[in-house]
Amino acid sequence: MAIARLHGGPLDGQLLPLEDPDLDRMIVPYSETQVVYERRGDLGRTGENDGPTEAEFWFLEAEDEIDPDSDHPRERR
């Protein structure tokens, strides 16, 4: 098993399961839109006894504008 460590954007600090450790981009649902994260760097923790393999993903873009102060999508308007 591998995990994706997300940096920046609305999902900063989140860890997600990563089915394919060779994946270069992740498109993740967020509220009523989607956000895109791009992998940077090499895989970490690839040894047999150092925990799950990790990949670092950095925020690239959002499909729509994101309002971090809104608790409900309809409040953005």
Secondary structure as the mmCIF struct_conf table of DSSP 4:
data_model
#
loop_
_struct_conf.conf_type_id
_struct_conf.id
_struct_conf.beg_label_comp_id
_struct_conf.beg_label_asym_id
_struct_conf.beg_label_seq_id
_struct_conf.end_label_comp_id
_struct_conf.end_label_asym_id
_struct_conf.end_label_seq_id
STRN STRN1 ALA A 2 HIS A 7
BEND BEND1 GLY A 8 GLY A 9
TURN_TY1_P TURN_TY1_P1 PRO A 10 GLY A 13
STRN STRN2 LEU A 15 LEU A 18
BEND BEND2 GLU A 19 GLU A 19
TURN_TY1_P TURN_TY1_P2 PRO A 21 ASP A 22
STRN STRN3 ARG A 25 TYR A 30
TURN_TY1_P TURN_TY1_P3 SER A 31 GLU A 32
STRN STRN4 THR A 33 GLY A 44
BEND BEND3 GLY A 47 GLY A 47
TURN_TY1_P TURN_TY1_P4 GLU A 48 ASN A 49
BEND BEND4 ASP A 50 ASP A 50
BEND BEND5 PRO A 52 PRO A 52
STRN STRN5 THR A 53 ALA A 62
BEND BEND6 GLU A 63 ASP A 64
TURN_TY1_P TURN_TY1_P5 PRO A 68 ASP A 69
BEND BEND7 ASP A 71 HIS A 72
HELX_RH_3T_P HELX_RH_3T_P1 PRO A 73 ARG A 76
#
